[in-house]
Amino acid sequence: MGNRFSDPIVSISFPIIAFLAFPLLTPPAGQSATNSPQPGEIPDLNGVWSASFTPDISKPLGHQPPFTPYGVKRFKNVDEADDPLTQCLPIGPARGIQAGIMPFQIVQTPSVLAILFENQRIFRIIYTEPPQRP
């Protein structure tokens, strides 16, 4: 069984889908979607976030996303039994954020951003500053 995420077409499509789904995210309580940071200001991402569940990306887009002939062939041959979620495996941050399966929390400090997923209690830590060397 091969890793379908190693395909360059699939690898490129996930960031695009995540970018398109980002406006569907609900901002944390107490924050407005219209509050945008000033130039040079770091946005405050702290809070619990939840995305709308979108099983069919063509509905919010209003059309099927464009596929190359190779992409159409791959899309038609997707086997849902290979879905990591059906095998109790971590689904990864991009899908965890845009699929809307469960809410997630972002904890932000000046040097670290942590994304804590309620689903399967997984987390991602993103270091935003280089480590200090002695």
N, C-alpha and C positions, 0 to 999 in steps of 0.2 A: 504494500500500500504506500503510494508516494505522498509527499507533502504538497498539497495543492497550493500552499502559500509561497512555495519557492518559485512559482511561475511569475515572470516579470509582469505580465498583463494583470494577474490577480494582485500582485504586490502594489502596482500603481493604482489600481481601482479602489482599494480600501481607503487611502488618504482622501481621494476625491469624494467618495461616499460620505466619509466622516465630515469633510468640509461642507458638503451639501446639507447634512443632518444637523450641523452645529446650531443653525438658527432655531431648530425645533427644541433645543434644550430649555428647560425652565430654570430661571435664575434662583439662587437660594433665597429663603425668606429674608425680607429686609433689604433686598437689593432689587433695583429696577433694571430691566433690560435696556432702558434708555440712558442710564448713567454710564457714559463712556469716559475713560481716563483721558486726561490732558496729554498732549505730546510729551514724551519722556517720562511719564508717570507709569508705574507698574500697576496693572489692574489687580484688584483684590478678588481672588478666586475662591477664598475660603467659604465653605458652606456645603450643604447637602444638595446635590443636583439630581435631576431625573429627566430623562429624555422620553419623548413619546415613542411608543412601540410602533415600528414601521416594518411590518413583514414584507411589504411590497413597495420598493423605492419608487416605482412608476406612479403611484398614487399622489404623493406630494409633488413630484416633478410634473405630473400631467401627461407623461409619455414614458415609453421605455427608454432607458439610457442607451446611447449609441454603442453598438458592439462591432468589433471587427469580425470577419468570418470565423476566425479562430476563437474569439470570445463567445460567439453564439454557440459554437460546438461545445465549448467547455461549460457554458451555462446550462445547456440542455442535458448534459451528462452528469450534473451534480447529484451525488448520492447523499441524501439526508442522513443515512446511517453513519457517514463519515464525519458528521458534525461533532466537534469537540464537546458541545453541550450535552449531546445524547450519550456520551461516554463518560460523563462526570469529570471532564478535563477542563482546565481554565480556558475561557474563551478569548482572553486577550483584551487589552485596554481599548482598542478601537471599537471592537464590537460591544464591549461592556458599556461604553459611553453612548454609542449611537443606536444600539438595539433596544434600549429601554426595558431590559429584563428586570432590573432592580435598581434602586437608587445607589448613588455613590457619593462619597464625601471627598472634598479636596481640602487638604491642610497645607497652608502656604506659609513659609518663613522666608527671610531674605536669601537663605542658602539652599533650601530644600523644598520641593513640592511633592507631597504624597497624595496619591489617588487611592482611596480605600473603597473597594467594591463590596457591597453587602453580599452579592452572589458568591458563594463558595469561600467567603472571607479571604479573598486575595487582595494584594496591594501592589502598587508600583511606586518606587521612589525615584524622583528625578532631581539630581543635583544641579543647581543653577549657578553655582560658583565653584571654581577649581578648589580642590582641597589645599589646606595650608600645610606646607612642609616645614619640619623643624629646622 
